[in-house]
Amino acid sequence: MLFIRVPVENLLKDQKQISDEFDSTNQDQIDIRDPVVEEALTKLTSGILIVTEGKQTLYANDCACRILRQINQERQSSDAIPKEISYLCNYISDIRRKFPGQHWITKTKICISSAATFSVTARYMKLESLGQSCIIFEMRDQYQLVRGIALEEAKEFGLTERETEIWLLQRANYTYKQIASELFIAPNTVKKHMQNIHLKQKSALNYVGKLTQCS
């Protein structure tokens, strides 16, 4: 886990700020019951989950619900708060009790499998509209981020359907053996496809380089 101490807690309005910025001059309060705010949160590609110290869910956008279901997919209750999130709630509450005058941001990753890794940022937050302190989680599906990039690359390199499948898994840090097992093919077949992919990648990069020189 990575812990960052900041001088104030901020309620941040857009996705970039929620992810990366903690501006001590921004003291704006957000009412999550405001329809405009709720619609904006719903459209974020990051999962936003807000819970009480007692682990009662106050708000979860569509992306958060999807991630929570993925974390819980092998468990009996897919709708409950995952034990990983519950643990983080306890941990953050404990920090709050031990350091009441400080404001902490906790960053970690939940790795369910090689294809299911979620980055999580959590912190205490005072929601004036609800009259209580809560814990807000921002969650991102790391695999989906990589998948989007890999699909763009596959299109750019002119990969076949099978090559694209292999490239997606390779970009998700699968080994050749794991890719072979996932796609029910031989490791040597994976190796041959990867050789073709690298040739196409090199050709595409050379083409872009020539265009740049001409311009």
C-alpha positions as CSV (number, residue, x, y, z in Angstrom):
1,M,0.0,0.0,0.0
2,L,1.0,3.6,-0.6
3,F,0.0,6.2,2.0
4,I,0.0,9.9,1.2
5,R,-0.7,12.5,3.9
6,V,-2.4,15.6,2.7
7,P,-3.3,18.8,4.6
8,V,-7.0,18.8,3.8
9,E,-9.7,16.6,2.4
10,N,-11.3,17.8,-0.8
11,L,-14.5,16.9,-2.6
12,L,-13.4,16.9,-6.2
13,K,-15.6,17.5,-9.1
14,D,-14.2,15.7,-12.1
15,Q,-12.6,12.4,-12.8
16,K,-9.0,13.7,-13.3
17,Q,-9.2,15.5,-10.0
18,I,-10.6,12.5,-8.2
19,S,-7.7,10.4,-9.5
20,D,-4.7,12.7,-9.3
21,E,-5.1,16.1,-7.8
22,F,-5.6,17.2,-4.2
23,D,-5.8,21.0,-4.4
24,S,-5.9,22.6,-0.9
25,T,-7.6,25.7,-2.3
26,N,-10.6,23.7,-3.5
27,Q,-13.1,23.5,-0.7
28,D,-16.2,23.0,-2.8
29,Q,-18.8,20.7,-1.3
30,I,-20.6,18.2,-3.5
31,D,-24.2,17.0,-2.8
32,I,-24.4,13.5,-4.2
33,R,-28.2,13.7,-4.1
34,D,-28.1,16.5,-6.6
35,P,-29.3,14.9,-9.9
36,V,-26.7,16.7,-12.0
37,V,-23.9,15.5,-9.7
38,E,-25.3,12.0,-9.6
39,E,-25.5,11.9,-13.5
40,A,-21.9,13.1,-13.7
41,L,-20.7,10.4,-11.3
42,T,-22.6,7.7,-13.1
43,K,-20.8,8.5,-16.3
44,L,-17.3,8.3,-14.9
45,T,-15.2,5.5,-16.2
46,S,-13.8,5.1,-12.6
47,G,-15.9,3.3,-10.0
48,I,-17.0,5.6,-7.2
49,L,-18.2,3.9,-4.0
50,I,-19.2,5.8,-0.8
51,V,-19.8,3.9,2.4
52,T,-20.2,4.7,6.1
53,E,-17.9,3.5,8.8
54,G,-20.5,0.8,9.5
55,K,-20.1,-0.3,5.8
56,Q,-23.5,0.9,4.7
57,T,-23.4,1.7,1.0
58,L,-24.5,5.3,0.4
59,Y,-23.7,5.6,-3.3
60,A,-22.2,3.4,-6.0
61,N,-22.0,4.4,-9.7
62,D,-22.5,1.8,-12.5
63,C,-18.7,1.2,-12.9
64,A,-18.3,0.6,-9.1
65,C,-21.2,-1.9,-9.1
66,R,-19.6,-3.8,-12.0
67,I,-16.2,-3.9,-10.3
68,L,-17.7,-5.1,-7.0
69,R,-19.5,-7.9,-8.9
70,Q,-16.2,-8.9,-10.5
71,I,-14.5,-9.0,-7.1
72,N,-17.3,-11.1,-5.7
73,Q,-17.9,-13.3,-8.7
74,E,-16.7,-16.5,-7.0
75,R,-18.7,-15.9,-3.8
76,Q,-22.2,-16.7,-2.7
77,S,-23.4,-13.1,-2.5
78,S,-22.3,-11.0,-5.4
79,D,-24.1,-7.9,-4.1
80,A,-22.4,-7.7,-0.7
81,I,-19.5,-5.4,0.0
82,P,-16.4,-7.5,-0.8
83,K,-14.3,-8.6,2.2
84,E,-11.3,-6.7,0.6
85,I,-13.3,-3.4,0.7
86,S,-14.5,-4.2,4.2
87,Y,-10.9,-4.7,5.3
88,L,-9.9,-1.3,3.8
89,C,-12.9,0.3,5.7
90,N,-11.6,-1.1,9.0
91,Y,-8.1,-0.1,8.2
92,I,-9.0,3.5,7.3
93,S,-11.3,3.8,10.4
94,D,-8.4,2.6,12.5
95,I,-6.0,5.2,11.0
96,R,-8.7,7.9,11.6
97,R,-8.9,6.9,15.3
98,K,-5.1,6.9,15.8
99,F,-4.5,10.1,13.9
100,P,-7.6,12.2,14.3
101,G,-5.9,15.4,13.2
102,Q,-4.5,14.1,10.0
103,H,-6.0,13.3,6.6
104,W,-4.8,10.2,4.8
105,I,-5.2,8.8,1.3
106,T,-4.7,5.1,0.9
107,K,-3.7,3.6,-2.5
108,T,-3.5,-0.1,-3.2
109,K,-4.4,-2.8,-5.7
110,I,-6.7,-5.8,-5.5
111,C,-5.4,-8.6,-7.7
112,I,-8.0,-11.2,-8.1
113,S,-6.3,-12.9,-11.1
114,S,-3.9,-11.9,-13.9
115,A,-6.9,-10.6,-15.8
116,A,-8.7,-9.0,-12.8
117,T,-6.6,-6.3,-11.1
118,F,-8.2,-3.2,-9.6
119,S,-6.5,-0.1,-8.4
120,V,-8.2,1.4,-5.3
121,T,-7.9,4.9,-3.8
122,A,-9.7,5.4,-0.5
123,R,-10.0,8.3,2.0
124,Y,-12.2,9.8,4.6
125,M,-14.6,12.5,3.4
126,K,-17.1,14.7,5.2
127,L,-20.3,15.0,3.2
128,E,-22.2,18.0,4.5
129,S,-25.3,17.1,2.6
130,L,-25.5,13.8,4.5
131,G,-24.3,15.2,7.8
132,Q,-21.7,12.4,8.4
133,S,-18.2,11.3,7.7
134,C,-17.8,8.6,5.0
135,I,-15.2,6.6,3.2
136,I,-15.0,7.2,-0.5
137,F,-13.4,4.7,-2.8
138,E,-12.3,5.3,-6.4
139,M,-11.8,2.0,-8.3
140,R,-10.3,1.3,-11.7
141,D,-10.2,-1.9,-13.7
142,Q,-6.5,-2.1,-14.7
143,Y,-7.2,-4.9,-17.2
144,Q,-9.8,-2.8,-19.0
145,L,-7.4,0.1,-19.3
146,V,-4.8,-2.1,-20.8
147,R,-7.4,-3.9,-23.0
148,G,-8.4,-0.6,-24.6
149,I,-4.8,0.3,-25.4
150,A,-4.2,-3.2,-26.8
151,L,-7.2,-3.1,-29.1
152,E,-6.0,0.2,-30.5
153,E,-2.6,-1.2,-31.1
154,A,-4.1,-4.3,-32.7
155,K,-6.0,-2.1,-35.1
156,E,-2.9,0.0,-35.8
157,F,-0.7,-3.1,-36.5
158,G,-3.3,-4.7,-38.7
159,L,-3.5,-7.9,-36.6
160,T,-5.8,-10.8,-37.4
161,E,-8.5,-11.9,-35.0
162,R,-6.4,-14.6,-33.5
163,E,-3.4,-12.4,-33.2
164,T,-5.5,-9.8,-31.5
165,E,-6.6,-12.4,-28.9
166,I,-3.0,-13.3,-28.2
167,W,-1.9,-9.6,-28.1
168,L,-4.6,-8.8,-25.6
169,L,-3.4,-11.5,-23.2
170,Q,0.2,-10.7,-23.8
171,R,-0.4,-7.1,-22.9
172,A,-2.2,-8.3,-19.7
173,N,1.1,-10.0,-18.7
174,Y,0.1,-13.5,-19.6
175,T,3.1,-15.9,-20.3
176,Y,3.2,-17.9,-23.5
177,K,2.2,-20.9,-21.6
178,Q,-0.8,-19.1,-20.0
179,I,-1.9,-17.8,-23.3
180,A,-1.7,-21.3,-24.8
181,S,-3.8,-22.7,-22.0
182,E,-6.4,-19.8,-22.2
183,L,-6.8,-20.2,-26.0
184,F,-6.4,-24.0,-26.2
185,I,-3.4,-23.9,-28.5
186,A,0.2,-25.0,-28.3
187,P,2.9,-22.7,-26.8
188,N,4.8,-22.9,-30.0
189,T,1.8,-21.7,-31.9
190,V,1.7,-18.7,-29.5
191,K,5.3,-18.1,-30.2
192,K,4.8,-18.1,-34.0
193,H,1.9,-15.7,-33.7
194,M,3.9,-13.3,-31.4
195,Q,6.7,-13.3,-34.0
196,N,4.2,-12.3,-36.7
197,I,2.8,-9.6,-34.3
198,H,6.3,-8.2,-33.7
199,L,7.0,-8.0,-37.4
200,K,3.7,-6.2,-38.0
201,Q,4.4,-3.9,-35.1
202,K,7.8,-3.1,-36.5
203,S,6.4,-2.5,-40.0
204,A,3.7,-0.1,-38.6
205,L,6.2,1.9,-36.6
206,N,8.5,2.2,-39.6
207,Y,5.6,3.4,-41.7
208,V,4.8,6.1,-39.1
209,G,8.4,7.1,-38.9
210,K,8.6,7.6,-42.7
211,L,5.4,9.7,-42.6
212,T,6.9,11.8,-39.9
213,Q,10.1,12.4,-41.9
214,C,8.1,13.4,-45.0
215,S,6.1,15.9,-43.1
